[in-house]
Structure formats: C-alpha cells, structure tokens
Amino acid sequence: MAPGLTETVTQTTDDVTNGVSKLKLSSEQKPAATTEDKGPSYPFYYPYFDKEEKFPPTELFEHTDVGLRADPKKPHLLAEGVKVKNFSPYIGTELRGVQISQLTKEGLDELALFTAERKLVVFRDQDFKDIGPDRQIEIARHFGPIQRHPTSGNVKGYPEFHVVYRDANHNRFKEYLGGDRANHTSWHSDVSYEKQPPSTTLFFILDQPELGGDTIFASQVEAYNRLSPEFKKRLEGLRAVHSAVPQAEFSRKRDGPVRREPVETEHPIVRQHPVTGEKALYINQGFTKHVVGFKVEESEYLLKFLFDHISKGADFQVRAPYEPGTVVVWDNRVTVHSATPDYANDVRRHAVRLTPQAEVPIPA
C-alpha cells in the first residue's frame, strides 16, 4: 500500500460503499459464501459514485504528442537488460525489466512513441499500483490532460481515475451490455465521443481472477490495411457520429451520476496518427452510431460491415493476459479492445484506468 493511503482506507471504503448503495444495483444474487470475503486489496480505489459531482463542458485545448520528441532508438525505455516479447507482428509487446514509475521524461516520451508503434504494451512486475494516486496521475498527465469520466465509478477526491470493478454483488458491465447475450464481447475505443479522444492510456490491475479476465485488443491500423484500395478511397473523407448519450441514459436509469451532459461528436472514419503517420479505422461498436450524410439503411450496412471486419480479424487481434503487477498501456487512437468476463460470478476483478486525451482526430 502506498504511503499515506493506509490512514484513509477505512473512511474511504465506508464513503464509497454508501455511494454505491445509492445506485440500486440489480446484479444476480450472490451464492452462499464458502470463504470469508476480506474485500478488495486496495479499498482506496473502490468505485465512488456521487450524483452531486458535476463537471463543466469539455473545451478544446492545444495538444502536441510527446512521442514526436522521442529518440527513435528508445534508449531510456528499452535499456540493456529489458526483455522484449512481441505478441504478434501487428500489435502487442510485453516488457520486463523496466519500471514505468522510474522512467524519466525522455523515457515517457519514448513510451508514447513505442505504444504508437506497437499499439499495446504490457508491462510486468510493476510497482505502479503502490506509488500513490498523485504520482500515478502525474505520470499519466505527461501524455495529455486526463479525461474525467462522466458516469463511471471514480475515486473520491480523484476524478481522474476510471475504476473497473466487479465482484459477487456488483456487475455493472453486464448490466450495461444486457444480461441476455450469447457473448459479452464489446469492441470499443475508450470515450471516443470526446471532442479530443484519448491516446496513450494506462490500466493497472489490483485484484484479478486466478484464470480469465483478459482484455482483447485489435489493431485498427491493420484492420484498415486489409481493405481494398478502392474501398479505402470510399471511406476516406467520411465522418461518423460518436455518442455518449446511451452511457448517460444508463447511469440515470440506475440513479447514478451524470457529471457532464452527454455529447455527440463527429470524427473521421479513417484517422491519421500524428506521430507514426499510419492510417487507422476510427469506428467502434461501443460509441459509433451513424455515418454522417448517409441514410439509415446505408449507414447501418456500412458500419455493420466494418464492425464485423474488426471483430472477425483474429489475425490482427491479441489477448492481453494479466498477472500481479501488470500495467497495460495502449494507444486508443489506433486500437479497439473488449473485456472478456469469462470468470465465475463470485470472483473479484478490480482495475483502474488513467485516460489522457490528445488531439482532435486528424482525417486521413
């Protein structure tokens, strides 16, 4: 536990438990417990919901990606002794032997570049969860202003944290998707409805299932590359609407917070990365609702094709397995991902996301 957190744990847990109880959660009944549940390992990060918490509308800001100033050789990130294991040719690299918490500014610049190139970086044996919220936020802010989520659980006094939490009594993810589904795969790029959606994102595990609970990632760059030249030409220049409305409506129905009124934003269907110059699809089934200028049937037909193309692309997807001390970093501009809730209902999974925002998407 980080210094300074222990003293606040008991009070914080009481506060957030009271906050969650107001949400009238309707998860399935918990089976009779066979062992005592001692609660989350890091109760400081228990999800906190406050209906009275409000954020002002998001305003545009100037942004220059820090990866642009990185040394392409990455001497601070990929130093001698660091073990590098690529998951696939298109996406995903595992690093051992480097601590995110000890990276210099130059090393963080190199991390931004490396993440843009590899799309997903999985760090092992990290102390990140124990360095305290202020230092965690400081590191994430290196990549851009941190998005404060309008509806999800956060940490009391630290709205920068997006808390992912499930246990025997709380399963918000299942409620949001709907329980009557054959599978719970839901591809998305985080909060893509923002005017300036996120880039280099950090996600760290606190409690995890013994088996399962991985995240699947797909490269939107390779998804775009697989399309024919003529089809690429047709997509470039098109725009689609990304909406926060369903997310806000879901929270309201559960008597949860809507900290900022939901936005709907047009983004290019094909965007260009500001550092690598790569083109990528920028649509996702979680938030993309329709193609601008298309009739309903035309939009549905095109989006369904693209969603199917991404979801069936097992040859440009990877599975990020978690283990204690894992921190996952990915670039939301060029990837989509999905949770895999393939573990027992009474198992706890607890993680935290920090979501720095970046430039207005650059059309290809």
N, C-alpha and C positions, 0 to 999 in steps of 0.2 A: 504494500500500500504506500502511496506517495506521502511524503512528509506533509503534514497539515490537513490530510484528508481524514485521518482516523477520528479526530475530535468531532467532525461534523457528520459522521456516518449515521449515528443513531437518530439524530434530529432530522437529517435529510431523508432517511428512509421513512420515518413517520410522515413527514410532509408529503412526499411523493406518493406514498401509499394512499393517503387521504385524497390526493389529487386524482389518482387513477380510479378510486372507488366511485367518484362522481360520474364516471363515464358510462356507467350501466353496461359493462362488458357482458357479452352474451355467449361466451365460449362454451364448449361442451363441458359436462360435469367431470370433475376430476375423479379418477378411480381411487379406491381406498389406498391410502399410502402404506407402503410396506417398510419404508425407512424414513427417518426424520429429515425434513427438508430444512436445511440451515439457511436457505435464501441465497441470493446472488453473492458471488465472491467479492464484487465491487459495488456495494449498495449506493455509493456516491453517484453512480451513473444509472441508477434506476430511473425509468422514464417518468418524467414530470409533466403533467398537463394542467394548465391554468387557463380557464376560459377568459379571464380578465386580461391576460397578456396580449398586447397589441403591438404590431409593427407598422411603421409608415410604409407607403408605397415605395417600391424599388425605383431608384433613379439611376440613369446611365452614368458610367464612370469611364475614365481613360484606363486602358489596360495594355501593357506590353508583356508578352510572355517571357518569363525569366529564362526559359530554355534557349532563347536567342543569344544569350551572352555566355552560354556554357561551352566549355572546352569539349570538342567532339571526341577526344580520346578518353574523357571522363576519369582523370587520374585520382580525384578525390572520392569518387563513388566506387569505381572498380579498381581499387588499390590491390597491391600484392597480397595474396592470401585469401581474397574474396572468391568464393566458389559460385560459379555461374552455371545454371542449368536451364536451357530453353525447353518450353513445353511443346511448342510447335513452330514451324517456320514463320507463321503469320502473327502469332500473338502469344504472350506469356513467357516470363522468365522468373526463375527462382534465384534469390541471392542469399548466401550465408556468409557470415564473417564481416558484416558491416552493420553498424547501429545507426538508424535514422536520427536518433536523439543526439548523436555526436557529429553529424555532418556539418561542415562549415557552410557558409552562404554559397561558396563555389560548388560544394558537394550537392546542395539542394538544387542549384541551377542545373547541374548535371543529371540529377534525378528527374527533373522536369523533362529534359531532353530525352533521357533514356526511356521514360514512361511513354512519351510521344512516339518513340521509335518502336517499342515493344508492346505498347498498348496496355499491358498489365505486368506489374512487378510484384512478386510475392516475397516478402522479407521474413526470414525465420529467426527465432531466438532473440526477439526484440524486448527491450525494457520499456517500450513506449507507453504501455498501459500504467506504468508506475512512476512516470516523471511529473505527474500533476497536470491539471487542466490548463493552467496558464501557459506552461511550456508547450503542451500539445497544440494549443491554439496558435502560439507564436510560430511554431514550425509550419503549420498549415497556412498561415497568413502570408508566408513567403511566396506562395503561388498565386495569391489574389484575395480579395475580400471574401469572407466566409458567408455562405448563404445560411440564413436563419429560416428553418422550415416553418411554413405557416400552420401546419396541423399536427405534425408528429410529436412524439414524446421527446423532450429535451432534458437538460439538467438544470435544476433550479439555480438561477443566477448565471447560467452559462447557456444562453440560447443558441450558441454556435454549434452545439452538439446535436446530432440526429441520432437518437437511441433506437436500436433494433433489439426488441425483446420478445421472447416467447417462453412461457412455462405452462404448467398444467392448467392454470386458470386464465391465462391471458394469451390469446392468439389473434392479434389484430390483423395480421397478414391474411389469414384465412377468411376472416370476416370481410375484409376489403375486397378480396377476389370473389367471394361467394363460396359457400361450402359444397355445393352440388356440382363439382367439377371432376372430370376424369383424371386431370393432372393439374398441377399448380404452377407450371412454368409460365412466367410472365416477363417477357423481354422488355427492358426499358433502359433509357439513359436518364440518370437522376435529374429531376426537376427541369426537364428540357423546356418547360413552358416559360422559364425566366427569360427576360429580355437579353440577359447575358448569362447563358447557362454555364455550368461548371466545367472545369478542366481537370487538373491533377488532384485526385481525390484520395483521402486516406481512410482506411477502415480497419479497426483493430478489435480483436476478439478478447472477451473477458471470461465467458463461460461457453462451453460448447458441448455438443453431443460426443459420446465416445466414438460413434461412427455416423457419418452422414452430415447434413447441414452445409455442404459445399456451396459455392457460387459458380454458376456457369457464365463464361464470358465469350463474346463473339466479336470479331474484327469487322467493323463497318467499312474499313478500307478494302479488305479483301472481298467483302460482300459486293462492294461497288465494282471492284476489278473483274469479278466474274461475269458481269453483264456485257452484252454485245456493244460494239462501238455505236451502232445506230440507236440502241436503247439508251445508252449513256447520254447521247446528244439530246434525246427527248426529255430526259429527267433534268438536265442542267437548265437552270432558269426557272424551274417550277418551285413553288413555295407551298408549305403546308402549315396548318394551324395546330399549335400545341396548347393544350388546355389544362388549367389547374382546377376547373370547376368541379369535375366528379370527385376529386380528392377533398375539396372543401365541403361538398354536399354530404359526403360520407361522414366527415367529422361532425357536422352539425346534427345529423340524424342520431348520432351516438351521444349527443350533448357534450361534444368535445370542442376544443378551441379552433377558431379560425382567426389567426393572429393578424392576417393581412387578407384583404379581399382578393379572391382568385383572379388571375389574369389569363388572357388568351393571346398568344404571340405567334406571328408568322415567322418561320425560319426557312431557309433554302433546303430543298430535299437533298441536294448534294452540296456539302460544305468543304472548304479547303483549310487544312491545318496551317496555322501561321508560322510554325517552326519547320516542319518537315515538308510542307507543300503538298502533302498527299491529299487526294480527294476521298471523301467518305460519304456514304449514305447518312442522312441525319433524319431518320424517322424511327419511331418505336411504338409498339402496340400499347404501351402504358399511357402515353400522353398525346400522340399524334391523332387528330380527329378527322381532318379532311384536307383535300388538295384545293388550294385557292384557285378559283376560276373554273373548276370542274363541276359538272352536275353530280348529284348524289351518287348515281349508279357508276359514273365514270371514276369518281374518287374512291368509292368502295372497292371497285375492281382493281385499280392500280395499287392501293395500299395493301389489299389482301395479297396480291402477288408479291410485293416487297416484304411483307411480314412473313409470308411462307418461305420465301427465299432465304431470309435471315435465319428463321427458326430451324430450317432443314439443313443448314450449312454445317454439318458436323465436322467437315474438313477445314473449317476456319473458326472452330469453337474450341475452348479448353475448359477444363474443370479445375477450379482453384480449391485444393483441399486445405483444411485448416488444422493446425496443431497449436499447442500452447505457445504463446509468444509470437504469433503470426500477425503481421501488419500487411495489408494488401493496398497497393497504390495502382490506380488506373486512370486513364485519360477518357473522361466522359464524352469528349468531342468525337472520338473515333471508335467507341465501343458501345455495346449494349450488354446487359447482364440480367440474370434471373436467379432468385433464391431457389434452393431445392429443399423443401421441407419434407425430407424423406426419413425422419426420425420419429420416435414414439411421442405421443401427445404429452406425456408427463415429463419430458426431458427439457431442461432449460438451455436456451441459446441466447446469449447476451453479447451484443457488439455495439460499437459506436462509430459513427461516420463524421468526418470533417470535410466540408464540401466547398472549396474555394471556387469563386466564379471567375470567368475570363472575358474574352472579347465578345462583341456581337458577332454571331456566326458569319463567316466570310463565304459568300456564294462562289461556287466553282465556275 
